[in-house]
Amino acid sequence: MHVLATAGHVDHGKSTLVRALTGMEPDRWAEERRRGMTIDLGFAWTTLPAGDTVAFVDVPGHERFVPNMLAGIGPVPAAMIVVAADEGWKPQSAEHLAALAALDVRHGLLVVTRSDLADPAPATAQARAEIAGTPLGHVPAVAVSGLTGAGLDDLRAAIETLVAALPPPKLDEPVRLWIDRAFTVKGAGTVVTGTLGAGTLRVGDELTLGDTLVRVRGLQSLGRPADAVPAVARVAVNLRGTHRDDVSRGDALLAPGRFRPTDLIDVRVHGDPTTVLPSTMTLHAGSAAVPVRVRPLGPDTARLRLSRPLPLRIGDRALLRNPGLHHVAGGVTVLDVLPPGLQRRGAASARAEVLATLDGRPDLAGELARRHLIRATTLAEMGIPLPPTSLPQPAAAKTVDPEAPARGTRLTQEVVRRSAPTPNRPDPKAGPAPGPVSITPVAGEWYADPSYWAALFERLPAEVTEYQKQHPLEPGMPLEALRHRLGLPDRTLVTALIRAPLSMRNGRVAAVSSGPPDELVALVEKAFDGLGPFAAPEAHALADLGLGPRQLAAAARTGLVVQLTPQVVLAAGAVDDAAAILAGLPQPFTLSEARRALDTTRRVAVPLLELLDRRAITRRLPDDRRQVR
């Protein structure tokens, strides 16, 4: 199927032409037929002699209904521009052409109607001159009469030539169906219609509608049921999971996890200079019309704050219009759907310099260079192509009960914004840093700019070493403290950076140590000065020396002491020495016999024997005696 939109001034015969081509009435409302003027979008279709099916989106031509017209041509790849031979080029002809140019429609056909009332040559020449300066370029022209039928065969042949030149649909793209009608069918429920520009819709598909999960209950295309409808096509979708009152023109059915609704975008404006744009305008994207606030950044770049989020991606085309003046200011190309803040002084001018280098084509390497870190899901939502294995699959959706009153499932979409400071870049003279150099996920679904990631590799050991110098008694730098220090959004990124000689244990990252601090060694030696091999310093003596719980834990961790209880410590080597002495006793032996052999107190002997039991050096018997294994 191919889809064409009509365009042209009011009462130039667009609907009459569609009626003559298809035998169908595109005006759906009785008011339209009574007044002889299209008010809302109309739809009809026909099969061409060569067998191709063409659907027409008939749009209103009156200036009061331009928003309806824009909702119809927004998702359509080609247009049929209609001009009456007896009236020629008119204001709405110019506004419709400006809209087609703003949306970068590059395939079209000029149809001069009412050729039975006037010579079509002057109107044809004038219209072709106007069209030639737009992306449509030099279009073929056909003169017809809807009243007599003259020229209709030539028009069908011209339409066949036009649709044969249209680019093939992108069937592997995710579904984004901009809704242009929503209504209720008795016994079926909510039905929406739209022009499917890419992808394939199938019965049973689960899609998002706003923050609600809905299921495709049924499909129709050209009035016939279908199990699947590939792009490009006019399609009616029967939905389960939403009520008619929750759907309106401008909403979109979306493939889950592949679009990111946004209310802040940076764009390039193709048309009026941004310096003359009013602060408030209307953005037309797909079938949506949304008021926006305009902040000029560069001569042809601006930031738009949308009054409600739209599912836009990098490279999308939309249109800016001043509804008060009935003026199309120009088209816009979406450059960024997740732009950085502009709070700092000079941030706006710096951002303008960045935007000046962008062309609206999705670029993974460029996005990583600007953002440093970003999730694969966010890249996919922005429209950045990724290898299929890099795209996480959406979570399994909850099964919809066909008999349940459908209100949908609320979805939460995580928006990841990078707040990490830029680390110092590695010295180019120092040679390549360790770590990945290709653009692949560095941890889970995280992508990183290779230079930024290499700089983190270089920085990590220095951060850990500095922390250990400042906290010599701790077993290493806490992982969370290291994450915060590096400005990373996820602990898995820190874990992915750890390489020898760094290691992680119990949530702390440490470098290979050269030994305990000299101050701690001196204090331990002083604590055991003059004591026997199995004598433990008294708690008050340890405290007087400054050996508190942290110091004793550090001394035990570094092998200076053996910590039997929080306040009972023995000199290093005491365990092995005790095992050797106890092995020389008659087996088995009692606690008292062990205490006398070791020449120590019960305060030390009890926890020491328990430690030997835990280490499987001794075995405790049922009568509380022990023997060496």
For each residue, the residues with C-beta under 8 A, 3 or more apart:
1: 45 53 54 55 221 222 232 233 234
2: 52 53 54 55 78 163 166 232
3: 54 55 56 57 76 77 78 195 232 233 234
4: 54 55 56 57 76 78 79 80 109 159 162 163
5: 56 57 58 59 72 73 76 78 79 80
6: 14 15 17 18 56 57 58 59 79 80 82
7: 14 59 69 73 79 80 81 82 93 96 97 99 100
8: 12 14 61 81 82 83 92 93 96
9: 12 61 83 84 87 90 91 92 93 96
10: 37 60 61 62 63 92
11: 36 37 61 84
12: 8 9 61 82 83 84 87 90 93 113 114
13: 16 17 82 84 113 114 146
14: 6 7 8 17 18 38 58 59 61 82
15: 6 18 19 26 27 38 42 58
16: 13 19 20 113 146
17: 6 13 14 20 21 80 82 111 113 144 146
18: 6 14 15 21 22 24 26 42 44 56 58
19: 15 16 22 23 24 25 26 44 146
20: 16 17 144 146 149 152
21: 17 18 44 46 56 152 155 156
22: 18 19 26 44 45 46 56
23: 19 46
24: 18 19 44 45 46
25: 19 28 33 42 44
26: 15 18 19 22 38 42 43 44 56 58
27: 15 32 33 38 42 58
28: 25 32 40 42
29: 32 33 39 40
30: 33 34
31: 34 35 39
32: 27 28 29 35 36 37 38 39 40 42
33: 25 27 29 30 36
34: 30 31
35: 31 32 39
36: 11 32 33
37: 10 11 32 60 61 62
38: 14 15 26 27 32 42 58 59 60 61 62 65
39: 29 31 32 35 60 62 65 68
40: 28 29 32 60 65 68
41: 57 58 59 60 68 71 72 180 181
42: 15 18 25 26 27 28 32 38 56 57 58 59
43: 26 55 56 57 58 193 234
44: 18 19 21 22 24 25 26 55 56 58
45: 1 22 24 53 54 55 56 222 234
46: 21 22 23 24 53 54 56
47: 51 52 53 54
48: 51 52 53 54 156 159 160 163
49: 156 157 160
50: 160
51: 47 48
52: 2 47 48 160 163 164
53: 1 2 45 46 47 48 222
54: 1 2 3 4 45 46 47 48 159 163
55: 1 2 3 4 43 44 45 222 233 234
56: 3 4 5 6 18 21 22 26 42 43 44 45 46 80
57: 3 4 5 6 41 42 43 72 73 76 195 234
58: 5 6 14 15 18 26 27 38 41 42 43 44 72
59: 5 6 7 14 38 41 42 68 69 72 73 96
60: 10 37 38 39 40 41 65 66 68 69
61: 8 9 10 11 12 14 37 38 65 69 92 96
62: 10 37 38 39 65 92
63: 10 66 91 92 95 326
64:
65: 38 39 40 60 61 62 68 69
66: 60 63 69 70 92 95 99 321 323 326
67: 70 71 282 284 289 323
68: 39 40 41 59 60 65 71 72
69: 7 59 60 61 65 66 72 73 96 99
70: 66 67 73 74 99 284 289 319 321
71: 41 67 68 74 180 249 250 284 286 287 288 289
72: 5 41 57 58 59 68 69 76 180 287
73: 5 7 57 59 69 70 76 79 96 99 100 103 105
74: 70 71 103 178 284 285 286 287 288 319
75: 178 194 195 197 286 287
76: 3 4 5 57 72 73 79 105 195
77: 3 105 107 166 167 197 232
78: 2 3 4 5 105 107 108 109 162 163 166
79: 4 5 6 7 73 76 100 105 107 108 109 136
80: 4 5 6 7 17 56 108 109 111 159
81: 7 8 93 96 97 100 108 109 110 111 127 131 136 139
82: 6 7 8 12 13 14 17 111 113
83: 8 9 12 87 88 89 90 93 110 111 112 113 123 124 126 127
84: 9 11 12 13 87 88 112 113 114 117 123
85: 88 112 113 114 115 117 118 119 120 122 123 124 143
86: 114 117 118 123
87: 9 12 83 84 90 114 123
88: 83 84 85 122 123 126 127
89: 83 93 94 123 126 127 130
90: 9 12 83 87 93 94
91: 9 63 94 95
92: 8 9 10 61 62 63 66 95 96
93: 7 8 9 12 81 83 89 90 96 97 127 130
94: 89 90 91 97 98 130
95: 63 66 91 92 98 99 326 328
96: 7 8 9 59 61 69 73 81 92 93 99 100
97: 7 81 93 94 100 101 130 131 134 136
98: 94 95 101 102 328
99: 7 66 69 70 73 95 96 102 103 284 319 321 328
100: 7 73 79 81 96 97 103 105 108 134 135 136
101: 97 98 104 105 134 135 136 331
102: 98 99 270 271 317 319 320 328 330 331 332
103: 73 74 99 100 317 318 319 331
104: 101 135 270 317 331
105: 73 76 77 78 79 100 101 108 135 136
106: 135 136 137
107: 77 78 79 136 162 165 166
108: 78 79 80 81 100 105 131 136 139 162
109: 4 78 79 80 81 139 140 141 142 158 159 162
110: 81 83 124 127 128 131 139 140 141 142
111: 17 80 81 82 83 141 142 143 144 155
112: 83 84 85 115 120 123 124 127 141 142 143 144
113: 12 13 16 17 82 83 84 85 144 145 146
114: 12 13 84 85 86 87 117 118 145 146 147
115: 85 112 118 120 143 144 145 150 151
116: 145 147 148 150
117: 84 85 86 114
118: 85 86 114 115 123
119: 85 122
120: 85 112 115 123 124 143
121: 124 125
122: 85 88 119 125 126
123: 83 84 85 86 87 88 89 112 118 120 126 127
124: 83 85 110 112 120 121 127 128 141 143
125: 121 122 128 129
126: 83 88 89 122 123 129 130
127: 81 83 88 89 93 110 112 123 124 130 131 141
128: 110 124 125 131 132 138 139 141
129: 125 126 132 133
130: 89 93 94 97 126 127 133
131: 81 97 108 110 127 128 134 136 137 138 139
132: 128 129 137 138
133: 129 130
134: 97 100 101 131 137
135: 100 101 104 105 106
136: 79 81 97 100 101 105 106 107 108 131 139
137: 106 131 132 134
138: 128 131 132
139: 81 108 109 110 128 131 136
140: 109 110 158 161 162
141: 109 110 111 112 124 127 128
142: 109 110 111 112 151 154 155 158
143: 85 111 112 115 120 124 150 151
144: 17 20 111 112 113 115 150 151 152 154 155
145: 113 114 115 116 148 149 150 151
146: 13 16 17 19 20 113 114 149
147: 114 116
148: 116 145
149: 20 145 146 152
150: 115 116 143 144 145
151: 115 142 143 144 145 154 155
152: 20 21 144 149 155 156
153: 156 157
154: 142 144 151 157 158
155: 21 111 142 144 151 152 158 159
156: 21 48 49 152 153 159 160
157: 49 153 154 160 161
158: 109 140 142 154 155 161 162
159: 4 48 54 80 109 155 156 162 163
160: 48 49 50 52 156 157 163 164
161: 140 157 158 164 165
162: 4 78 107 108 109 140 158 159 165 166
163: 2 4 48 52 54 78 159 160 166
164: 52 160 161
165: 107 161 162
166: 2 77 78 107 162 163 232
167: 77
168:
169: 197 198 230 231 232
170: 173 198 199 231
171: 198 199 200 230 231
172: 199
173: 170 198 199 231
174: 198 199 254 255 258 259
175: 196 198 199 200 201 205 207 253 254 255
176: 197 198 199 252 253 254 255 259 286 311
177: 192 194 195 196 201 235 237 252 253 254
178: 74 75 194 195 250 251 252 286 287 288
179: 182 192 193 194 247 248 249 250 251 252 253 287
180: 41 71 72 193 194 195 249 287
181: 41 192 193 194 249
182: 179 190 191 192 193 244 247 248 249 251
183: 190 191 244
184: 188 189 190 191 244
185: 188 189 191 238
186:
187:
188: 184 185 191 217 218 238
189: 184 185 217 238 239 240 244 406
190: 182 183 184 238 239 242 243 244 247
191: 182 183 184 185 188 236 237 238 239
192: 177 179 181 182 236 237 239 247 251 253
193: 43 179 180 181 182 234 235 236 237
194: 75 177 178 179 180 181 234 235 237 253 287
195: 3 57 75 76 177 178 180 232 233 234 235
196: 175 177 199 201 229 230 231 232 233 234 235
197: 75 77 169 176 231 232
198: 169 170 171 173 174 175 176 231 232
199: 170 171 172 173 174 175 176 196 230 231 255
200: 171 175 228 229 230 231
201: 175 177 196 205 216 219 228 229 235 237
202: 205 216 219 227 228 229
203: 216 217 218 219 226 227 228
204: 215 216
205: 175 201 202 215 216
206: 213 214 215 216 256 397
207: 175 213 214 215 216 253 254 255 256
208: 211 212 213 214 253 254 255 256 259 411
209: 212 213 214 239 241 242 246 247 251 252 253 254 408
210: 246 251
211: 208 410 411 412 413
212: 208 209 241 242 246 407 408 409 410 411
213: 206 207 208 209 241 256 397 398 400 408 409 411
214: 206 207 208 209 239 240 241 242 253 406 408
215: 204 205 206 207 239 240 241 400
216: 201 202 203 204 205 206 207 219 237 238 239 240
217: 188 189 203 238 239 240
218: 188 203 225 237 238
219: 201 202 203 216 225 226 227 228 229 235 236 237 238
220: 223 224 225 226 235 236 238
221: 1 224 226 229 233 234 235 236
222: 1 45 53 55 234
223: 220
224: 220 221
225: 218 219 220
226: 203 219 220 221 229
227: 202 203 219
228: 200 201 202 203 219
229: 196 200 201 202 219 221 226 233 235
230: 169 171 196 199 200 233
231: 169 170 171 173 196 197 198 199 200
232: 1 2 3 77 166 169 195 196 197 198
233: 1 3 55 195 196 221 229 230
234: 1 3 43 45 55 57 193 194 195 196 221 222
235: 177 193 194 195 196 201 219 220 221 229
236: 191 192 193 219 220 221
237: 177 191 192 193 194 201 216 218 219 253
238: 185 188 189 190 191 216 217 218 219 220
239: 189 190 191 192 209 214 215 216 217 242 247 253
240: 189 214 215 216 217 400 402 406
241: 209 212 213 214 215 400 406 407 408 409
242: 190 209 212 214 239 246 247 406 407 408
243: 190 246 247 406 407
244: 182 183 184 189 190 247
245:
246: 209 210 212 242 243
247: 179 182 190 192 209 239 242 243 244 251
248: 179 182 251
249: 71 179 180 181 182 287 288
250: 71 178 179 286 287 288 289 290
251: 178 179 182 192 209 210 247 248 288
252: 176 177 178 179 209 259 286 288 310 311
253: 175 176 177 179 192 194 207 208 209 214 237 239
254: 174 175 176 177 207 208 209 258 259 311
255: 174 175 176 199 207 208 258 259
256: 206 207 208 213 394 397 411
257: 377 380 381 392 394
258: 174 254 255 380 381
259: 174 176 208 252 254 255 311 312 313 381
260: 311 313 337 338 378 381 382 413 415
261: 309 310 311 413
262: 265 306 309 310 311 312 337 338
263: 305 306 307 308 309 310
264: 303 304 305 306 339
265: 262 303 304 306 312 334 335 336 337 339
266: 297 301 302 303 304 334 335 336 339 351 355
267: 301 302 303 304 318 332 333 334 335
268: 300 301 332 333 335 355 358 360
269: 272 273 274 277 300 301 302 320 329 330 331 332
270: 102 104 300 330 331 332 333
271: 102 320 328 329 330 331
272: 269 276 277 329 330
273: 269 276 277 299 300
274: 269 277 294 296 297 298 299 300 301 302
275: 296 299
276: 272 273
277: 269 272 273 274 281 294 296 302 320 329
278: 281 294 322
279: 293 294
280: 291 292 293 294
281: 277 278 291 292 294 320 321 322 323 329
282: 67 289 290 291 292 320 321 322 323
283: 288 289 290 291 292 304 306 310 318 319 320 332
284: 67 70 71 74 99 288 289 318 319 320 321
285: 74 288 290 310 312 316 318 319
286: 71 74 75 176 178 250 252 310
287: 71 72 74 75 178 179 180 194 249 250
288: 71 74 178 249 250 251 252 283 284 285 310
289: 67 70 71 250 282 283 284
290: 250 282 283 285 306 307 308 310
291: 280 281 282 283 306 307
292: 280 281 282 283 304 305 306 307 320
293: 279 280 304 305
294: 274 277 278 279 280 281 302 303 304 320
295: 302 303 304 305 348
296: 274 275 277 301 302
297: 266 274 301 302 303 348 349 351 352 355
298: 274 301 302 352 353 355 356
299: 273 274 275
300: 268 269 270 273 274
301: 266 267 268 269 274 296 297 298 335 352 355 356
302: 266 267 269 274 277 294 295 296 297 298 332
303: 264 265 266 267 294 295 297 339 342 351
304: 264 265 266 267 283 292 293 294 295 332
305: 263 264 292 293 295
306: 262 263 264 265 283 290 291 292 309 310
307: 263 290 291 292
308: 263 290
309: 261 262 263 306
310: 252 261 262 263 283 285 286 288 290 306
311: 176 252 254 259 260 261 262
312: 259 262 265 285 316 318 334 337
313: 259 260 316 334 337 362 381 382 383
314: 334 335 336 337 360 361 362 382 383 384
315: 333 334 360 361 362 383
316: 285 312 313 333 334 383
317: 102 103 104 331 332 333 334
318: 103 267 283 284 285 312 331 332 334
319: 70 74 99 102 103 283 284 285 328 330 331 332
320: 102 269 271 277 281 282 283 284 292 294 328 329 330 331 332
321: 66 70 99 281 282 284 327 328 329
322: 278 281 282 325 326 327 329
323: 66 67 281 282 326
324:
325: 322
326: 63 66 95 322 323
327: 321 322
328: 95 98 99 102 271 319 320 321
329: 269 271 272 277 281 320 321 322
330: 102 269 270 271 272 319 320
331: 101 102 103 104 269 270 271 317 318 319 320
332: 102 267 268 269 270 283 302 304 317 318 319 320
333: 267 268 270 315 316 317 359 360
334: 265 266 267 312 313 314 315 316 317 318 337 360
335: 265 266 267 268 301 314 355 358 360
336: 265 266 314 339 355 358
337: 260 262 265 312 313 314 334 381 382 383
338: 260 262 378 382 415 417
339: 264 265 266 303 336 351
340: 347 351
341: 347
342: 303 347 348 351
343: 347
344: 347
345:
346: 349 350
347: 340 341 342 343 344 350 351
348: 295 297 342 351 352
349: 297 346 352 353
350: 346 347 353 354
351: 266 297 303 339 340 342 347 348 354 355
352: 297 298 301 348 349 355 356
353: 298 349 350 356 357
354: 350 351 357 358 370
355: 266 268 297 298 301 335 336 351 352 358
356: 298 301 352 353
357: 353 354
358: 268 335 336 354 355 366
359: 333
360: 268 314 315 333 334 335
361: 314 315
362: 313 314 315 367 382 383 384 385
363: 366 367 384
364: 367 368 379 384 385 386 439 447
365: 368 369 439
366: 358 363 369 370
367: 362 363 364 370 371 374 379 382 384
368: 364 365 371 372 374 439 447 448 449 450 452
369: 365 366 372 449 451
370: 354 366 367
371: 367 368 374 418 449
372: 368 369 418 420 422 448 449 452
373: 418 420 446 447 448 449 452 488 489 493
374: 367 368 371 378 379 416 418 446 447
375: 378 379 416 445 446 447
376: 379 380 386 390 391 392 441 445 446 447
377: 257 380 381 391 392 414 445
378: 260 338 374 375 381 382 415 416
379: 364 367 374 375 376 382 384 386 447
380: 257 258 376 377 383 384 386 391
381: 257 258 259 260 313 337 377 378
382: 260 313 314 337 338 362 367 378 379
383: 313 314 315 316 337 362 380
384: 314 362 363 364 367 379 380
385: 362 364
386: 364 376 379 380 390 391
387: 390 391
388: 391
389:
390: 376 386 387 440 441 445 447
391: 376 377 380 386 387 388
392: 257 376 377 445
393:
394: 256 257 397
395:
396:
397: 206 213 256 394 409
398: 213 409
399:
400: 213 215 240 241 404 406
401: 404
402: 240
403:
404: 400 401
405:
406: 189 214 240 241 242 243 400
407: 212 241 242 243
408: 209 212 213 214 241 242
409: 212 213 241 397 398
410: 211 212
411: 208 211 212 213 256
412: 211
413: 211 260 261
414: 377
415: 260 338 378
416: 374 375 378 489
417: 338
418: 371 372 373 374 489
419: 487 489
420: 372 373 486 487 488 489
421: 487
422: 372 452
423: 452 455 456 459 486 487
424: 455 459
425: 451 455
426: 430 433 451 454 455 458
427: 430
428:
429:
430: 426 427 433
431:
432: 437 454
433: 426 430 454 455 457 458
434: 454 457 499
435: 450 453 454 456 457 497
436: 440 442 448 450 453
437: 432 450 454
438: 450
439: 364 365 368 447 450
440: 390 436 447
441: 376 390 444 445 446 447
442: 436 446 447 448 453 493 496
443: 446 490 492 493 495 496
444: 441 490 492
445: 375 376 377 390 392 441
446: 373 374 375 376 441 442 443 490 492 493
447: 364 368 373 374 375 376 379 390 439 440 441 442
448: 368 372 373 436 442 452 453 456 493
449: 368 369 371 372 373 452 453
450: 368 435 436 437 438 439 453 454
451: 369 425 426 454 455
452: 368 372 373 422 423 448 449 455 456
453: 435 436 442 448 449 450 456 457
454: 426 432 433 434 435 437 450 451 457 458
455: 423 424 425 426 433 451 452 458 459
456: 423 435 448 452 453 459 460 486 488 497
457: 433 434 435 453 454 460 497 499
458: 426 433 454 455 461 462
459: 423 424 455 456 462 463 486
460: 456 457 463 464 482 486 497 498 502
461: 458 464 465 501 502 511
462: 458 459 465 466
463: 459 460 466 467 477 482 485 486
464: 460 461 467 468 476 477 482 502 509 510 511
465: 461 462 468 469 511
466: 462 463 469 470
467: 463 464 470 471 474 476 477 481 482 485
468: 464 465 471 472 474 476 477 510 511 513
469: 465 466 472
470: 466 467
471: 467 468 474 477
472: 468 469 517 520 554
473: 517 520 550 551 553 554
474: 467 468 471 477 508 554
475: 505 506 508 510 554 557
476: 464 467 468 504 505 508 509 510
477: 463 464 467 468 471 474 481 482 508 509 510
478: 481 482 507 508 509
479: 482 483 491 494 495 504 507 508 509
480: 483 484 491 507
481: 467 477 478 484 485
482: 460 463 464 467 477 478 479 485 486 494 509
483: 479 480 486 488 490 491 493 494
484: 480 481 487
485: 463 467 481 482
486: 420 423 456 459 460 463 482 483 494 497
487: 419 420 421 423 484
488: 373 420 456 483 491 493 494
489: 373 416 418 419 420 493
490: 443 444 446 483 493
491: 479 480 483 488 494 495
492: 443 444 446 495 496
493: 373 442 443 446 448 483 488 489 490 496 497
494: 479 482 483 486 488 491 497 498 509
495: 443 479 491 492 498 504
496: 442 443 492 493
497: 435 456 457 460 486 493 494
498: 460 494 495 502 503 504 509
499: 434 457 502
500: 503
501: 461 511 512
502: 460 461 464 498 499 509 510 511
503: 498 500 509 510 512
504: 476 479 495 498 507 508 509 510
505: 475 476 508 510
506: 475
507: 478 479 480 504
508: 474 475 476 477 478 479 504 505
509: 464 476 477 478 479 482 494 498 502 503 504
510: 464 468 475 476 477 502 503 504 505 513
511: 461 464 465 468 501 502
512: 501 503
513: 468 510 516 558
514:
515: 521 558
516: 513 520 521 554 555 558 559 560
517: 472 473 520 521
518: 521 522
519: 522 523
520: 472 473 516 517 523 524 551 554 555 558 560
521: 515 516 517 518 524 525 560
522: 518 519 525 526
523: 519 520 526 527 545 546 547 551
524: 520 521 527 528 547 555 560 561
525: 521 522 528 529
526: 522 523 529 545
527: 523 524 537 541 542 545 547 569
528: 524 525 531 535 537 571
529: 525 526
530:
531: 528 535 536 537 571
532: 535 599 600
533: 571 574 577
534: 570 574 577 578 598 599 600 604 608
535: 528 531 532 570 600 601 604
536: 531 564 568 569 570 600 601 603 604
537: 527 528 531 541 542 569
538: 541 542
539: 542 543 567
540: 543 544
541: 527 537 538 544 545
542: 527 537 538 539 545 547 548 552 567 569
543: 539 540 546 547 548
544: 540 541
545: 523 526 527 541 542
546: 523 543 551
547: 523 524 527 542 543 551 552 555
548: 542 543 551 552
549: 552 553 566
550: 473 553 554
551: 473 520 523 546 547 548 554 555
552: 542 547 548 549 555 556 561 563 566 567 569
553: 473 549 550 556 557 563
554: 472 473 474 475 516 520 550 551 557 558
555: 516 520 524 547 551 552 558 560 561 563 569
556: 552 553 559 560 561 562 563 569
557: 475 553 554
558: 513 515 516 520 554 555
559: 516 556 572
560: 516 520 521 524 555 556 572
561: 524 552 555 556 569 570 571 572
562: 556 569 570 571 572 574 575 611
563: 552 553 555 556 566 568 569
564: 536 568 569 570 604 607 608 611
565: 568 607
566: 549 552 563
567: 539 542 552
568: 536 563 564 565 603 604 607
569: 527 536 537 542 552 555 556 561 562 563 564
570: 534 535 536 561 562 564 574 575 604 608
571: 528 531 533 561 562 574
572: 559 560 561 562
573: 576 577
574: 533 534 562 570 571 577 578 608
575: 562 570 578 579 608 611 612 615 617
576: 573 579 580
577: 533 534 573 574 580 581
578: 534 574 575 581 582 598 608 612
579: 575 576 582 583 612 617 618 628
580: 576 577 583 584
581: 577 578 584 585 597 598
582: 578 579 585 589 594 597 598 612 618 626 628
583: 579 580 628
584: 580 581 597
585: 581 582 589 593 594 597
586: 589
587: 627 628
588: 621 625 626 627
589: 582 585 586 593 594 597 625 626 627
590: 593 594 624 625 626
591: 594 595 602 605 606 609 624 626
592: 595 596
593: 585 589 590 596 597
594: 582 585 589 590 591 597 598 605 609 626
595: 591 592 598 600 601 602 605
596: 592 593 599
597: 581 582 584 585 589 593 594
598: 534 578 581 582 594 595 604 605 608
599: 532 534 596
600: 532 534 535 536 595 604 605 608
601: 535 536 595 604 605
602: 591 595 605 606
603: 536 568 606
604: 534 535 536 564 568 570 598 600 601 607 608
605: 591 594 595 598 600 601 602 608 609
606: 591 602 603 609 610
607: 564 565 568 604 610 611
608: 534 564 570 574 575 578 598 600 604 605 611 612
609: 591 594 605 606 612 613 618 626
610: 606 607 613 614
611: 562 564 575 607 608 614 615
612: 575 578 579 582 608 609 615 617 618 626
613: 609 610 616 617 618 619 620 626
614: 610 611
615: 575 611 612
616: 613 619 629
617: 575 579 612 613 628 629
618: 579 582 609 612 613 626 627 628 629
619: 613 616 626 627 628 629
620: 613 624 625 626
621: 588 624 625 626 627
622:
623:
624: 590 591 620 621
625: 588 589 590 620 621
626: 582 588 589 590 591 594 609 612 613 618 619 620 621
627: 587 588 589 618 619 621
628: 579 582 583 587 617 618 619
629: 616 617 618 619
